[in-house]
Amino acid sequence: MYKEIRSNKRSTWFLLTAFIAFFGAVGYGFGFIYQETQTGAIGFMGVFGIVAIVYALISYYSAGKITLAAARAKEIKKSDHPELYRVVENLSIAAGMPTPRIYIIEDSALNAFATGRGPENASVAITRGLLDQLDKVELEGVMAHELSHVKNYDIRLQSVTVALIGLIVLLSDIFLRSLLYGGGRRRGNSKGNAVVLIIGIALAILTPIIAKIMHLAISRQREYLADASGALLTRYPEGLARALEKIKADQQPLRGASKATAHMYIENPLRNEKQGKWLNNLFASHPDTDDRIARLRKMDN
């Protein structure tokens, strides 16, 4: 378990560093093409960075409430569902964190997610369908997975990366329109203009795709990490493995879920991600479920 956790943390930090470097390069590249000078490019990158920080902070503070509202999650008290509450409470004590707010989504689909900027203001939500289908050890496995997301600050990380991707998409769209309809800043050399136009269009089209691929790669690594951390918390990986088997067998899409929030759930709630092929997995928000189950059972041996 410890080896799996260390490996996933290293992979995440590598991907996150690459993502930040890519984000800076995008700002510099767009600025250089548009401003035509290194000083202008650096200035543009600086402005781009400031806007990104503001945009990320807005997303950071609002993402949790939006996700809970979209899922139509209802907060419960201990008297509403004592067993669920005790499971989350005991796992929170074992994890050394406050008990998060607990929500139930009245939906027959099998899924769960966690949200919140950190352990002090976290929430966990589980669908009625999943709650009805799981036995106690499976419920502990799922809740330990979600609490691990909170303890590992995965929601904070995902909120920031999603905001940065949104900004890259917006910037790319604006930049592409300015190139196509504004003609750029160059006027003297038509051949040079054509080259800059082609490069600019290629950057504007490719950068959102590359950013999305990097974000999805980070998302998949954090799912592996939450699996391993959750297994360490319960000391029983088989519980989560059995729960994932039940979740995989369920093919019902979750009402209230969207592509913008799909990465937050324990499994893709839209049920439209095809797994098993390299290209499909590249654009998947979650790792292959069979692979997750196999890794968990390997920890148990």
C-alpha positions, 0 to 999 in steps of 0.5 A: 500500500505504501509503495502504491501511494508513493508511486502515485504521488510522484506521478501526480507531482510530475504531471502537475509540474508539467501542467504548470510549465505547459500553462506558462508556455501557452501564455508566453507563446500566445503573447510572443505571436501576438506581441512579436517581442520577448518583452511583450510575451513575458508581459502577456504571460504575467497578465495571463498568470494573474487572471488565472489565479483570480479565475482559479480562486473563484472556481476554488471557492464555488465548485463544491456548492455547485456540485452538491446543488447540481447533484440534488444532494440532501444533507443528513444528520446522524438520526437520519442514517445512523449506520452511514454516519457512524462509518464516516465518523469512525473513518474520519477519526482514524484519518485524523480529520473532522467528520465532513458533512454527509449528503445522500443523493436520491438516485438509483445509480451507484456512485459517490463523491467528495467535495470541499477545499480541505478537511475543515469544510469537506462534504461527502455524498453517496447515492441512495442506490449505492447505499442500498447495494453495499454491505458495511465493509464495502461502504467503509471502502467507498467512504474511505476512498472519498475521505482520502480525496479530502485528506489528500486535497484532491478536490482543491487540486482538481478545482484549480486545474479545471479552472486553468483548463477553462481559461486556456480554452477561453484564451485559445478561442479569443486568440484564434478569432483575433488571428482569423478576423484581425489579421494579426499585428504583422503587415510587412511580410505576407509570407511571415504573416502566413507562417505566424497565422498557421502556427497561431491556429495550430497552437489555439487548436491543440493547446486546449486538447493537450491541457485536457489530456494532462488534466485527465491524467492527473485525475486518473492518478488521484483516483489510484492514490485515493484507492490506495489511501482508502485501503490503508485507512480501512486495512481491507482493500477487498471492501473497496474492490467489491464495491467497485465491482458493483459500481461497474456492473451498474449502467445507470447514468446519474441525473445531475452529473455533467462532464464538468463534474464527472471527474469528482465521482468515484466512477464516471457517472455518465456511463459513456466512457469506453475503456480498454483501448489506449486512445479511449483511456487517454481521454477517460476521467477515471482509470480502468475499473478492472485495473483499479480492482486488480491493484486493490487485490494485489495490495491484499496479497 
